[in-house]
Amino acid sequence: MKKELLLCLPLIFIAGCAQQKQQMPEQHYKQFSVVTVATNACLKENYITPQEAGQSHANVALFLNSWTYDPVRFSAILAQTESSLKPSDINQENCNILKAKIYQDTIEAQRYQEQAQAAAQQRAIANQQAVQSMQNSMPKTTYCNRIGTQVFCNTY
């Protein structure tokens, strides 16, 4: 029984440390859809490079995946944003502003990933320390053998 419990404890620690994502705020649906639509339009007009567009889409995907959101709802808002886009909105000035936003979001995405990685490392260290603490507190058995005048002991 104790062995089964000890085998399950690391899974309990891992499951216990998993954090549930928060629900995405309403304004983020519109913000992410505007960035996505503007990125596609600026790329189509050759105001931004394919690399910048790809980075923009990667940033949006990272930020979306940090929330719990309704993908069907996001798709509907995305379609609505695309239909409301005016050709006059796509110009060099607005696409330059978008480039700056892509750069800013890339820095934020890198910071977010570094924080997530640091948090995962801290959870792994905490789990390892908890397992080590359990192992140290477990009862141990010592066997000793006498050979001549010497005594050899092993603890398990």
C-alpha positions as CSV (number, residue, x, y, z in Angstrom):
1,M,0.0,0.0,0.0
2,K,2.8,2.4,0.9
3,K,4.7,1.7,-2.3
4,E,1.5,2.4,-4.4
5,L,1.0,5.6,-2.6
6,L,4.6,6.6,-3.1
7,L,4.4,5.9,-6.8
8,C,1.3,8.0,-7.1
9,L,2.6,11.0,-5.2
10,P,4.7,12.5,-8.0
11,L,1.6,12.4,-10.2
12,I,-0.4,14.2,-7.5
13,F,2.2,16.9,-7.2
14,I,2.3,17.4,-10.9
15,A,-1.4,17.5,-11.2
16,G,-1.7,19.7,-8.2
17,C,0.7,22.3,-9.7
18,A,-1.1,22.5,-13.0
19,Q,-2.7,25.9,-13.3
20,Q,-6.0,26.4,-15.0
21,K,-6.1,29.1,-17.6
22,Q,-8.2,32.1,-17.0
23,Q,-11.1,33.0,-19.3
24,M,-10.0,35.5,-21.9
25,P,-11.4,39.0,-21.4
26,E,-13.9,40.2,-23.9
27,Q,-11.8,43.1,-25.3
28,H,-9.0,40.6,-26.2
29,Y,-11.2,38.9,-28.8
30,K,-11.4,42.1,-30.7
31,Q,-7.7,43.1,-30.2
32,F,-6.4,39.8,-31.4
33,S,-8.7,39.8,-34.4
34,V,-7.7,43.3,-35.4
35,V,-4.0,42.4,-35.3
36,T,-4.6,39.2,-37.3
37,V,-6.7,41.0,-40.0
38,A,-4.3,44.0,-40.2
39,T,-1.3,41.6,-40.5
40,N,-2.9,39.8,-43.4
41,A,-3.9,43.0,-45.2
42,C,-0.5,44.6,-44.7
43,L,1.2,41.5,-46.0
44,K,-1.1,41.3,-49.0
45,E,-0.2,44.9,-49.9
46,N,3.5,44.2,-49.3
47,Y,3.8,46.7,-46.5
48,I,5.3,44.1,-44.2
49,T,7.5,41.0,-44.9
50,P,6.3,37.4,-44.7
51,Q,8.6,37.0,-41.6
52,E,6.9,39.9,-39.8
53,A,3.5,38.5,-40.6
54,G,4.6,35.0,-39.4
55,Q,5.9,36.5,-36.2
56,S,2.7,38.4,-35.7
57,H,0.6,35.2,-36.2
58,A,2.9,33.3,-33.8
59,N,2.5,36.1,-31.2
60,V,-1.3,36.0,-31.5
61,A,-1.3,32.2,-31.2
62,L,0.9,32.3,-28.1
63,F,-1.3,34.9,-26.4
64,L,-4.5,33.1,-27.4
65,N,-3.2,29.9,-25.9
66,S,-2.4,31.6,-22.6
67,W,-6.2,32.0,-22.1
68,T,-9.2,29.8,-22.2
69,Y,-11.2,31.1,-25.1
70,D,-14.0,30.1,-27.5
71,P,-12.4,29.5,-30.9
72,V,-15.8,29.6,-32.7
73,R,-16.5,33.0,-31.2
74,F,-13.0,34.2,-32.1
75,S,-13.5,33.0,-35.7
76,A,-16.8,34.9,-35.9
77,I,-15.2,38.1,-34.5
78,L,-12.3,37.6,-37.0
79,A,-14.8,37.3,-39.9
80,Q,-16.6,40.4,-38.7
81,T,-13.4,42.3,-38.4
82,E,-12.4,41.3,-41.9
83,S,-15.7,42.4,-43.4
84,S,-15.5,45.8,-41.7
85,L,-12.0,46.5,-42.9
86,K,-11.8,49.5,-45.3
87,P,-9.2,49.5,-48.1
88,S,-8.3,53.0,-47.0
89,D,-7.2,51.7,-43.6
90,I,-4.4,49.7,-45.2
91,N,-1.6,52.2,-45.9
92,Q,2.1,52.5,-45.2
93,E,1.6,54.5,-42.0
94,N,-0.8,52.1,-40.4
95,C,1.3,49.1,-41.4
96,N,4.4,50.8,-39.9
97,I,2.4,51.1,-36.6
98,L,1.6,47.4,-37.0
99,K,5.3,46.6,-37.4
100,A,6.0,48.4,-34.2
101,K,3.2,46.4,-32.5
102,I,4.6,43.2,-33.9
103,Y,8.0,44.1,-32.4
104,Q,6.5,45.0,-29.1
105,D,4.4,41.8,-29.0
106,T,7.5,39.7,-29.8
107,I,9.4,41.1,-26.8
108,E,6.3,40.5,-24.6
109,A,6.0,36.9,-26.0
110,Q,9.7,36.2,-25.2
111,R,9.2,37.6,-21.7
112,Y,6.1,35.5,-21.2
113,Q,7.9,32.3,-22.4
114,E,10.9,33.0,-20.1
115,Q,8.5,33.5,-17.2
116,A,6.6,30.3,-18.0
117,Q,9.9,28.4,-18.3
118,A,11.1,29.7,-15.0
119,A,7.8,28.8,-13.3
120,A,8.1,25.3,-14.8
121,Q,11.6,24.9,-13.5
122,Q,10.5,26.1,-10.0
123,R,7.6,23.6,-10.0
124,A,10.1,20.8,-11.0
125,I,12.5,21.8,-8.2
126,A,9.6,21.9,-5.7
127,N,8.4,18.4,-6.9
128,Q,11.9,17.0,-6.6
129,Q,12.4,18.4,-3.1
130,A,9.0,17.0,-2.0
131,V,9.9,13.6,-3.4
132,Q,13.4,13.8,-1.7
133,S,11.8,14.8,1.6
134,M,9.4,11.8,1.4
135,Q,12.3,9.5,0.7
136,N,14.3,10.9,3.6
137,S,11.4,10.5,6.0
138,M,10.7,6.8,5.0
139,P,11.7,4.2,7.5
140,K,15.0,2.5,6.6
141,T,16.3,-0.9,7.3
142,T,19.9,-1.6,8.3
143,Y,21.6,-5.0,7.8
144,C,24.9,-5.7,9.5
145,N,27.2,-8.6,8.9
146,R,30.2,-9.6,11.0
147,I,33.3,-11.0,9.3
148,G,35.9,-11.8,11.8
149,T,36.3,-8.7,14.0
150,Q,34.9,-6.3,11.4
151,V,31.2,-5.3,11.1
152,F,29.8,-4.2,7.7
153,C,26.4,-2.5,7.7
154,N,24.1,-1.6,4.7
155,T,21.1,0.7,5.0
156,Y,18.2,0.4,2.5
